[in-house]
C-alpha cells in the first residue's frame, strides 16, 4: 500500500510537470516567433498556447495526489492520531498499518510507542552529549549537594495519544519527562541525610521517587516501566569521612560477628558437654539395666542349672569309680603281664646262657682241633711260619721261598732271625723233638 501511495504521488507530480512543460514549450515558441519578426526573418506563426490541455493535466494531477494523501501508513513500533484542520485532534488511536483520512482536511501525527530511556550522569561523553544531561544535582537534609545518576525507562500509552497530542508539550521526551523526573528526586531527597540516601535507605528513596514519577507521568499518558538509581556522587570531603566511618562500622560489624561466633561456639561447647553428660548417664543406666537383667537371667538359669550340676557331679563320681576300677584292673593286668614277661625273660636268658655255653664248648673244641691240625702242619712244614709272618708285615713285601742252608744270600740270616722265635715256640711246645733235631 505504501508503494501504491508513492506511485500515485509520482503520477500526480508527473502530470503537473507535463502541464508545466507544455506551457513552457508554447511560450518558448511564441518568444522565438517575436524575435524572428523583430529581426525581419519571415517564419510561420506558431499555434496559441495550449492552456486548456494544461488545465486538464493539472486537474488530472490532483486526483492521484488526493488519493495518495488520503492513505496514511503507521509504521511498526508506533501509533498515530488524526488531526483535523477544522475540528482539531480526533479521538481514537491509529495502530500500525494502513488507514484512510480525509485529504487536505486531516493528517496523521505519529508517536513512537517503544520503550525510551531518560538517563542522567552518563559516563560516556558521546552519550552525555546526545542526551544533554549530566548528573542530576539534588540537596540532602544537611544541605550538601549530591549528584545522582538515574535512568527512567518509560513509553507512551497508545490509548491516550489524542490527549498527549492536544494537551502536552511536544516532544514529551525533552519537554515533559526531564522536569517531572528532576522535580520528583528534588522533592524526595531533602527528607533524608546523605548517609541514608547513600546506604541505609537508598532503596526506600528510589521506591518513593519511582512512585511519584510513575504517578505524575501516568496522569499525562506516559507509562513508567522502571526507575533505576545507578550511582550517587558524594561531596569529596564527606565521601572521605564516610569511607572512614564505614570502615569503622565494618570493623565493628566484624567484631560483632566474631563475638557472636564465639558465643555460639561457647553455646555449642555447653550443648556438647550436656550431651556427653546425658549420654554418660544413659550409658550408665543402660549398663545397670543390663547387669540387672543379666543377674535376673543368671538367677533364673540357676534354677535349671543346679539340678544339672548335681547330675553332672553324680555322673563325674560314677565316671571316677569306673576309671578307678578300670585302673585297678589295668594294674592287675599289667602286673600279670610283667610276671609273664619276667618269666619269659628268665627262660630266654637261660636259653641264651645254655646256647652261649654250648657255643663256647663247640668253639673251644673246634679251636683245639684247629690248633692241633696247625701244629701238625707246622711240624711238617716249619717254613710256613716265616710266610705267615711276612704276609702280616706288609702287603708290599714279596715272599720268596729259598733253602735254609743257602749261601751268599743276605735273606738267609733275615729269615733265620724271623724264624728263630718260631723255633723257640716250637721248641717250647715240643722240646724233645727240637732237641732231637739240633
C-alpha positions in Angstrom: 0.0 0.0 0.0 2.9 2.3 0.7 4.3 1.7 -2.8 0.8 2.4 -4.3 0.7 5.7 -2.4 4.1 6.7 -3.7 3.1 5.7 -7.3 0.0 7.9 -7.1 2.1 10.8 -5.8 4.6 10.2 -8.6 1.8 10.2 -11.2 0.3 13.4 -9.9 3.7 15.2 -9.9 4.4 13.9 -13.4 1.1 15.3 -14.7 1.8 18.7 -13.2 5.3 18.6 -14.6 3.9 17.7 -18.1 1.4 20.6 -17.9 4.2 23.0 -17.0 6.4 21.6 -19.8 3.6 22.2 -22.4 3.0 25.8 -21.3 6.8 26.4 -21.2 7.2 25.0 -24.7 4.4 27.0 -26.2 5.7 30.2 -24.6 9.2 29.4 -26.0 7.8 29.1 -29.5 6.0 32.5 -29.1 9.2 34.1 -28.0 11.1 32.7 -30.9 8.5 34.0 -33.3 8.6 37.5 -31.9 12.4 37.5 -32.2 12.2 36.4 -35.8 9.7 39.1 -36.6 11.9 41.7 -35.0 14.8 40.5 -37.0 12.8 40.6 -40.2 13.0 36.9 -40.8 9.8 35.5 -42.2 8.6 32.5 -40.1 5.3 30.7 -39.7 3.2 31.9 -36.8 3.1 29.3 -34.0 -0.1 27.9 -32.6 -1.6 29.6 -29.5 -0.6 28.4 -26.0 -2.4 25.2 -25.0 -4.0 26.4 -21.8 -6.9 24.1 -21.9 -4.6 21.0 -22.1 -2.5 22.4 -19.3 -5.6 22.8 -17.1 -6.7 19.3 -17.9 -3.3 17.9 -16.9 -3.3 19.9 -13.7 -6.9 18.8 -12.9 -6.0 15.2 -13.6 -2.8 15.5 -11.4 -4.8 16.4 -8.3 -6.8 13.2 -8.4 -3.9 10.7 -7.7 -2.3 13.2 -5.3 -5.6 13.5 -3.3 -5.9 9.6 -3.3 -2.3 9.3 -2.1 -2.9 12.0 0.6 -5.9 10.0 1.9 -3.6 7.0 2.6 -1.8 7.1 6.0 0.7 4.3 6.9 1.6 3.9 10.6 4.9 2.0 10.9 5.7 -0.8 13.4 6.5 0.3 16.9 4.5 3.5 16.5 0.9 4.7 16.8 -0.9 7.7 15.3 -3.8 10.1 15.9 -5.8 12.1 13.3 -5.6 15.8 13.4 -8.4 17.8 11.6 -7.9 21.3 10.4 -11.4 22.1 11.4 -12.1 20.0 14.5 -8.7 19.6 16.0 -7.4 16.3 17.3 -9.8 13.5 16.8 -10.3 10.7 19.3 -9.1 7.2 18.6 -5.7 5.7 18.0 -4.3 4.5 14.7 -2.2 1.4 15.3 0.5 0.1 12.9 -1.0 -0.4 9.4 -2.8 1.4 6.6 -5.5 4.0 7.4 -7.6 6.4 5.3 -8.1 10.0 6.2 -9.8 13.0 4.6 -7.2 14.5 2.3 -6.2 18.1 2.9 -8.5 18.4 5.9 -6.9 15.7 8.0 -3.4 14.5 8.7 -1.9 11.8 11.0 0.6 12.6 13.8 2.7 9.5 14.7 4.3 8.8 18.1 7.0 6.2 18.9 5.4 3.8 21.4 8.5 1.8 22.1 10.4 2.0 25.4 12.6 5.0 25.8 15.3 5.9 28.3 15.8 9.1 30.2 19.4 9.0 31.7 21.4 11.4 33.8 25.0 11.0 34.8 26.1 9.2 31.6 29.8 8.2 31.9 30.3 8.1 28.1 30.9 11.6 26.8 29.2 10.8 23.4 26.1 9.6 25.2 26.2 12.6 27.5 26.3 15.0 24.6 23.5 13.2 22.8 21.2 13.3 25.9 22.5 16.6 27.0 22.2 15.5 30.7 24.9 15.3 33.3 24.4 14.1 36.8 21.2 15.3 38.5 22.1 17.6 41.3 20.0 17.5 44.5 20.4 18.6 48.1 20.2 16.3 51.1 18.9 17.1 54.5 22.2 18.6 55.6 22.3 20.9 52.6 25.0 19.0 50.9 24.8 18.6 47.1 24.6 15.1 45.7 25.0 14.0 42.1 22.5 11.3 41.1 23.0 9.0 38.1 19.5 7.8 37.3 17.8 6.0 34.5 14.0 6.1 33.8 12.5 3.6 31.3 9.1 4.7 30.0 6.8 4.5 27.0 3.8 6.4 25.7 0.3 5.0 26.3 -1.2 4.4 22.8 -4.7 4.7 24.1 -4.1 8.4 25.2 -2.4 9.7 22.1 -5.3 12.2 21.5 -4.8 13.7 25.0 -1.0 13.8 24.5 -1.3 15.5 21.1 -3.8 18.1 22.2 -2.6 18.9 25.8 1.1 18.1 26.3 4.1 20.0 25.0 5.9 18.3 22.2 8.2 16.4 22.1 7.5 15.0 25.5 10.9 13.3 25.7 12.5 16.7 26.2 9.7 18.9 27.4 7.8 16.7 29.9 9.9 13.8 31.2 13.1 15.5 32.4 11.3 18.2 34.5 9.0 15.7 36.2 11.9 13.3 37.0 14.1 16.1 38.4 11.3 17.5 40.5 10.4 14.1 42.0 14.0 13.5 43.1 14.4 17.0 44.4 11.2 16.6 46.4 12.2 13.2 48.0 16.0 13.5 48.7 15.8 16.6 51.1 13.9 14.4 53.5 16.9 12.2 54.1 20.5 12.8 55.1 23.4 11.9 52.9 24.2 8.6 54.7 20.6 7.4 54.4 20.5 8.2 50.7 23.9 6.6 50.1 23.5 3.4 52.1 20.8 2.7 54.7 17.7 4.0 52.9 18.8 4.0 49.3 16.2 1.6 48.1 13.5 3.4 50.1 14.4 6.7 48.4 14.4 5.0 45.0 11.0 3.5 45.5 9.4 6.7 46.7 10.9 8.6 43.8 9.7 5.9 41.4 6.2 6.2 42.9 6.0 9.9 42.4 7.4 9.8 38.8 5.0 7.0 37.9 2.0 8.9 39.3 2.8 12.2 37.7 3.7 10.8 34.2 0.9 8.3 34.4 -1.6 11.2 34.5 -0.2 12.5 31.3 -0.4 9.2 29.4 3.3 8.1 30.0 3.8 4.6 31.4 6.9 4.3 33.6 8.4 0.8 33.4 11.3 1.2 35.8 13.3 3.8 37.8 16.9 3.0 38.5 19.4 4.8 40.8 22.7 3.8 39.3 25.2 5.9 41.2 25.5 8.6 43.8 28.3 11.2 43.7 29.1 12.4 47.2 31.0 15.6 48.1 34.7 14.8 48.3 35.1 15.7 52.0 32.0 13.9 53.0 33.0 10.9 50.9 36.3 10.6 52.7 34.7 10.9 56.1 32.0 8.4 55.1 34.6 6.0 53.9 36.4 6.2 57.3 33.1 5.8 59.1 32.1 2.9 57.0 35.4 1.3 57.6 35.0 1.6 61.3 31.5 0.3 61.1 32.7 -2.6 59.1 35.4 -3.3 61.7 32.7 -3.1 64.4 30.5 -5.5 62.4 33.3 -7.9 62.1 33.9 -7.7 65.8 30.2 -8.3 66.4 30.2 -11.2 64.1 33.3 -12.7 65.8 31.8 -12.2 69.2 28.6 -13.8 68.1 30.6 -16.7 66.6 32.5 -17.1 69.9 29.2 -17.1 71.8 27.8 -19.7 69.5 31.0 -21.8 69.9 30.6 -21.5 73.8 27.0 -22.5 73.5 27.9 -25.4 71.2 30.5 -26.5 73.8 27.9 -26.3 76.6 25.5 -28.3 74.5 28.1 -30.9 73.7 29.1 -31.2 77.4 25.4 -31.6 78.3 25.0 -34.1 75.5 28.1 -36.0 76.7 26.7 -35.9 80.3 23.3 -37.2 79.2 25.0 -39.8 77.0 27.1 -41.0 80.0 24.1 -41.1 82.3 22.2 -43.1 79.6 25.1 -45.4 79.2 25.4 -45.9 83.0 21.7 -46.6 83.3 21.8 -48.9 80.3 24.8 -50.8 81.8 23.0 -51.0 85.2 19.9 -52.3 83.5 22.0 -54.8 81.5 23.6 -56.0 84.8 20.2 -56.3 86.5 18.8 -58.2 83.5 22.0 -60.5 83.5 21.6 -61.1 87.2 18.0 -62.0 86.8 18.8 -64.2 83.9 21.5 -65.9 85.9 19.1 -66.3 88.8 16.6 -67.8 86.6 19.2 -70.0 84.9 20.5 -71.3 88.3 17.1 -72.9 89.0 17.7 -75.1 86.0 21.5 -75.2 86.3 21.7 -76.6 89.9 19.9 -79.9 89.1 22.0 -80.2 86.0 25.2 -79.6 88.1 24.1 -82.3 90.6 23.6 -84.7 87.8 26.9 -83.8 86.4 28.6 -84.4 89.8 26.9 -87.8 90.1 28.0 -88.6 86.6 31.5 -87.4 87.5 31.5 -89.7 90.5 30.4 -92.7 88.6 33.0 -92.0 85.9 35.6 -91.7 88.6 34.6 -95.0 90.1 34.6 -96.6 86.7 38.0 -95.1 86.0 39.2 -96.4 89.4 38.0 -99.9 88.7 39.4 -99.8 85.2 42.7 -98.6 86.6 42.8 -101.4 89.2 42.1 -103.9 86.6 44.6 -102.4 84.2 47.2 -102.5 87.0 46.5 -106.1 87.8 46.7 -107.0 84.1 49.9 -105.1 83.8 51.3 -106.9 86.9 50.4 -110.3 85.5 51.8 -109.2 82.2 55.1 -108.1 83.9 55.2 -111.5 85.7 54.7 -113.3 82.5 57.3 -111.1 80.8 59.8 -111.7 83.6 59.3 -115.4 83.4 59.7 -115.3 79.7 62.8 -113.2 80.0 64.3 -115.6 82.6 63.6 -118.5 80.3 65.1 -116.5 77.4 68.2 -115.7 79.3 68.6 -119.3 80.5 68.2 -120.5 76.9 70.7 -117.8 75.8 73.2 -118.9 78.5 72.9 -122.5 77.5 73.3 -121.6 73.9 76.3 -119.5 74.7 77.8 -122.3 76.8 77.3 -124.8 74.0 78.8 -122.3 71.5 81.8 -121.8 73.8 82.3 -125.5 74.2 81.9 -126.1 70.5 84.2 -123.2 69.7 86.8 -124.5 72.2 86.7 -127.9 70.8 86.9 -126.5 67.3 89.9 -124.3 68.3 91.6 -127.2 69.9 91.2 -129.3 66.9 92.3 -126.4 64.6 95.4 -125.8 66.8 96.2 -129.4 66.7 95.9 -129.5 63.0 98.0 -126.3 62.6 100.6 -127.7 64.9 100.8 -130.9 62.9 101.1 -128.8 59.7 103.8 -126.6 61.1 105.6 -129.5 62.4 105.7 -130.9 58.9 106.4 -127.5 57.2 108.3 -125.1 59.6 108.7 -122.6 56.8 105.0 -121.7 56.9 105.7 -119.6 60.0 108.0 -117.4 58.0 105.5 -117.0 55.3 102.7 -116.1 57.7 104.9 -113.5 59.4 106.0 -112.0 56.1 102.4 -111.6 55.0 101.4 -109.9 58.2 104.3 -107.5 58.0 103.3 -105.7 54.8 101.5 -106.3 51.5 104.4 -104.7 49.7 106.9 -107.4 50.6 107.2 -110.2 48.2 108.0 -113.6 49.8 110.2 -116.0 48.1 110.9 -119.4 49.4 114.7 -120.4 49.4 116.5 -123.2 51.1 117.5 -122.7 54.7 121.1 -123.6 54.0 121.7 -121.3 51.0 124.9 -119.5 51.0 125.8 -116.0 49.9 122.2 -114.9 50.1 121.5 -112.0 52.6 118.0 -113.1 53.2 119.0 -116.2 54.8 120.0 -114.5 58.0 116.9 -112.5 58.0 114.7 -115.5 57.5 116.6 -117.2 60.2 116.1 -114.3 62.6 112.4 -114.3 61.9 112.2 -118.0 62.1 114.1 -118.1 65.4 111.1 -117.2 67.6 109.1 -119.8 65.8 111.6 -122.3 66.5 111.7 -121.3 70.1 108.0 -121.6 70.4 108.2 -124.9 68.6 110.9 -126.0 71.0 108.8 -124.8 73.9 105.8 -126.7 72.7 107.8 -129.8 71.7 111.1 -129.7 73.5 112.1 -133.3 72.9 111.5 -133.1 69.2 113.5 -129.9 68.6 116.2 -131.1 70.8 116.4 -134.2 68.7 116.9 -132.2 65.5 119.6 -129.9 67.0 
